[in-house]
Amino acid sequence: MRYEEEDTLTQRDRGTTGRFDLALAPAGLRLVQDLVNTSLYAWRGQPGLDLLTDLPAARAWLDRAVAGWSAESGLRAPAIDLREGDLGGLRELRESLRHGLRATAENAGTLPPGERGFRRMGSEVRLDITADGEVEYTPSQGGADGVSALVAMEMLLARTAGTWNRLKTCATTQCGACFYDASPNRSRAWHSTKTCGNVHNLHASRARGRADAR
């Protein structure tokens, strides 16, 4: 399988991320990816979108995202309601995640040092043991704090599973798309080599040509 073409996955209807043909993160980590992809700065020449600019759009996104999280994690979907005052906190969390997950074209296998300073998440998660002995985790609060609690839990679980460092945002800052790098050596820097990667390589080639000419 050619990993550079993984963004052509056909799960177009599986949440915000799936609709944009991005390589999908596994299990509950997809909630983190989906949050970042509520805003894409630019997509295939079209203006950026933002699903957290108004309350109806944010609620519709969260309903889909939580349903998808439930399907991926096998846990019951928590009831998290959003109010107008939650939107700013969600956007702040989203952009700190985007910044912290930024890949670099020079060293795509690791995230840049000093770039992991996420918005502090002070919300709580409740842990319960079900009748069949399984562990459930649900946010203790609603609103942006509830979303932050789930995001924090999925970050911790992904770190334990070894999948956290494979979640990246495109090295092209004008793009901002969050993708899952499934390559063996975590070498992907762009969400697509056909678009953002190709533009980077073209600019680099032109810069080398100008340097040679001088």
Secondary structure per residue as TSV (DSSP state, phi and psi in degrees):
chain	resnum	aa	ss	phi	psi
A	1	M	-	360.0	135.9
A	2	R	-	-88.3	109.7
A	3	Y	G	-65.1	-29.9
A	4	E	G	-67.2	-10.6
A	5	E	G	-109.4	14.5
A	6	E	G	-66.2	-19.5
A	7	D	G	-69.4	-4.3
A	8	T	G	-91.2	17.1
A	9	L	-	-53.2	146.5
A	10	T	S	-95.6	6.5
A	11	Q	-	-77.7	64.7
A	12	R	T	-70.2	-22.1
A	13	D	T	-103.4	11.3
A	14	R	S	-95.3	69.9
A	15	G	H	83.0	-178.1
A	16	T	H	-56.1	-46.7
A	17	T	H	-64.6	-45.8
A	18	G	H	-61.1	-32.1
A	19	R	H	-68.2	-18.1
A	20	F	T	-107.1	18.2
A	21	D	T	57.6	34.0
A	22	L	-	-90.9	149.1
A	23	A	-	-60.6	127.7
A	24	L	-	-91.7	137.4
A	25	A	-	-72.7	150.6
A	26	P	-	-83.2	157.9
A	27	A	T	51.4	-145.5
A	28	G	T	-70.0	-14.0
A	29	L	H	-60.8	-20.9
A	30	R	H	-63.2	-25.1
A	31	L	H	-62.6	-42.6
A	32	V	H	-62.5	-46.3
A	33	Q	H	-60.8	-43.2
A	34	D	H	-65.7	-36.1
A	35	L	H	-62.9	-47.1
A	36	V	H	-59.8	-37.3
A	37	N	T	-84.8	11.3
A	38	T	T	-69.7	-12.6
A	39	S	E	-138.1	121.5
A	40	L	E	-118.7	126.1
A	41	Y	E	-63.2	-38.1
A	42	A	E	-157.6	147.7
A	43	W	E	-144.9	110.4
A	44	R	T	52.2	44.0
A	45	G	T	81.7	-1.0
A	46	Q	E	-94.9	155.3
A	47	P	E	-60.6	154.3
A	48	G	E	-65.1	159.4
A	49	L	E	-120.8	160.3
A	50	D	E	-149.1	113.6
A	51	L	T	-87.5	3.4
A	52	L	T	-114.8	22.0
A	53	T	S	-83.9	-25.7
A	54	D	S	-139.4	158.7
A	55	L	H	-64.6	-45.3
A	56	P	H	-59.3	-42.8
A	57	A	H	-66.5	-40.7
A	58	A	H	-65.2	-40.9
A	59	R	H	-65.8	-40.3
A	60	A	H	-64.1	-42.7
A	61	W	H	-61.6	-46.0
A	62	L	H	-63.9	-39.1
A	63	D	H	-58.7	-45.4
A	64	R	H	-66.7	-42.3
A	65	A	H	-66.4	-42.4
A	66	V	H	-69.0	-38.0
A	67	A	H	-62.8	-41.6
A	68	G	H	-66.1	-41.2
A	69	W	H	-59.9	-42.2
A	70	S	H	-62.2	-43.5
A	71	A	H	-64.7	-38.3
A	72	E	H	-77.0	-36.9
A	73	S	H	-88.9	-20.2
A	74	G	-	78.5	11.9
A	75	L	S	-105.1	160.2
A	76	R	-	-66.3	141.3
A	77	A	-	-72.8	123.7
A	78	P	-	-74.2	152.8
A	79	A	-	-89.0	104.2
A	80	I	-	-117.8	115.0
A	81	D	-	-99.4	148.6
A	82	L	-	-112.3	145.5
A	83	R	-	-120.9	168.3
A	84	E	G	-54.7	-38.8
A	85	G	G	-69.7	-10.7
A	86	D	G	-83.0	-19.0
A	87	L	H	-64.5	-40.9
A	88	G	H	-62.2	-43.0
A	89	G	H	-64.6	-39.0
A	90	L	H	-65.6	-41.7
A	91	R	H	-65.5	-38.1
A	92	E	H	-64.1	-44.8
A	93	L	H	-61.2	-44.3
A	94	R	H	-58.3	-47.6
A	95	E	H	-72.9	-31.0
A	96	S	H	-69.7	-36.1
A	97	L	H	-64.7	-45.8
A	98	R	H	-58.6	-43.3
A	99	H	H	-66.0	-43.6
A	100	G	H	-70.7	-23.5
A	101	L	T	-97.4	6.2
A	102	R	B	-62.8	123.8
A	103	A	-	-79.2	163.5
A	104	T	-	-126.5	141.3
A	105	A	S	-67.1	-28.4
A	106	E	S	-77.2	-31.6
A	107	N	-	-144.4	72.1
A	108	A	T	-71.3	-18.3
A	109	G	T	-72.6	-18.9
A	110	T	S	-136.1	158.2
A	111	L	-	-78.8	149.8
A	112	P	-	-63.5	140.9
A	113	P	T	-64.1	145.7
A	114	G	T	78.4	5.8
A	115	E	-	-105.7	16.0
A	116	R	-	-104.9	18.1
A	117	G	-	-80.9	89.3
A	118	F	-	-83.7	162.5
A	119	R	-	-57.8	134.3
A	120	R	-	-64.9	134.0
A	121	M	-	-111.3	106.7
A	122	G	-	-102.5	5.2
A	123	S	-	-79.2	165.6
A	124	E	-	-113.7	153.1
A	125	V	E	-116.5	135.6
A	126	R	E	-96.8	131.7
A	127	L	E	-107.4	133.6
A	128	D	E	-134.5	150.2
A	129	I	E	-103.4	123.8
A	130	T	-	-78.6	173.5
A	131	A	T	-61.7	-28.7
A	132	D	T	-95.6	14.0
A	133	G	S	87.3	4.4
A	134	E	-	-83.4	155.5
A	135	V	E	-97.7	128.0
A	136	E	E	-110.7	145.7
A	137	Y	E	-131.3	132.1
A	138	T	E	-137.7	148.8
A	139	P	E	-68.4	142.4
A	140	S	S	-82.0	-14.4
A	141	Q	S	-126.4	169.4
A	142	G	-	-102.9	-167.5
A	143	G	H	63.1	-152.6
A	144	A	H	-61.8	-33.0
A	145	D	H	-64.6	-37.7
A	146	G	H	-65.1	-42.1
A	147	V	H	-64.2	-43.9
A	148	S	H	-59.6	-38.6
A	149	A	H	-63.0	-45.2
A	150	L	H	-65.6	-41.0
A	151	V	H	-60.9	-46.5
A	152	A	H	-61.4	-41.2
A	153	M	H	-64.6	-42.8
A	154	E	H	-69.0	-32.9
A	155	M	H	-62.2	-44.9
A	156	L	H	-64.7	-45.3
A	157	L	H	-64.5	-38.9
A	158	A	H	-66.8	-36.9
A	159	R	H	-62.7	-43.4
A	160	T	H	-64.3	-37.7
A	161	A	H	-79.7	-10.2
A	162	G	T	80.8	17.6
A	163	T	-	-104.5	-12.2
A	164	W	G	-60.2	-45.5
A	165	N	G	-73.5	-0.2
A	166	R	G	-93.7	-8.6
A	167	L	E	-87.8	123.2
A	168	K	E	-139.0	159.7
A	169	T	E	-109.2	148.5
A	170	C	-	-53.4	137.1
A	171	A	S	-63.8	-20.7
A	172	T	S	-79.8	108.9
A	173	T	T	-64.6	-24.8
A	174	Q	T	-73.3	-10.0
A	175	C	T	-96.0	-64.7
A	176	G	-	81.4	4.7
A	177	A	-	-71.3	139.2
A	178	C	E	-100.9	125.3
A	179	F	E	-132.7	165.5
A	180	Y	E	-104.9	123.6
A	181	D	-	-92.1	103.0
A	182	A	-	-96.3	8.5
A	183	S	S	-67.1	150.3
A	184	P	T	-55.7	-39.0
A	185	N	T	-107.7	18.8
A	186	R	-	53.0	47.0
A	187	S	-	-94.7	-1.5
A	188	R	-	-77.2	138.9
A	189	A	-	-117.0	-22.1
A	190	W	S	-120.1	154.0
A	191	H	S	-67.5	-23.7
A	192	S	-	-152.0	129.3
A	193	T	I	-74.0	-18.7
A	194	K	I	-77.8	-24.8
A	195	T	I	-111.0	-83.9
A	196	C	I	-62.9	-41.8
A	197	G	I	-63.4	-40.3
A	198	N	H	-65.6	-39.9
A	199	V	H	-63.5	-43.5
A	200	H	H	-61.4	-46.4
A	201	N	H	-65.1	-35.9
A	202	L	H	-65.5	-45.0
A	203	H	H	-63.3	-40.1
A	204	A	H	-64.8	-39.9
A	205	S	H	-64.9	-42.1
A	206	R	H	-65.1	-38.3
A	207	A	H	-64.8	-40.0
A	208	R	H	-66.2	-36.7
A	209	G	H	-64.5	-40.5
A	210	R	H	-66.3	-39.2
A	211	A	H	-65.7	-40.6
A	212	D	H	-65.0	-37.7
A	213	A	H	-64.3	-34.6
A	214	R	-	-74.6	360.0
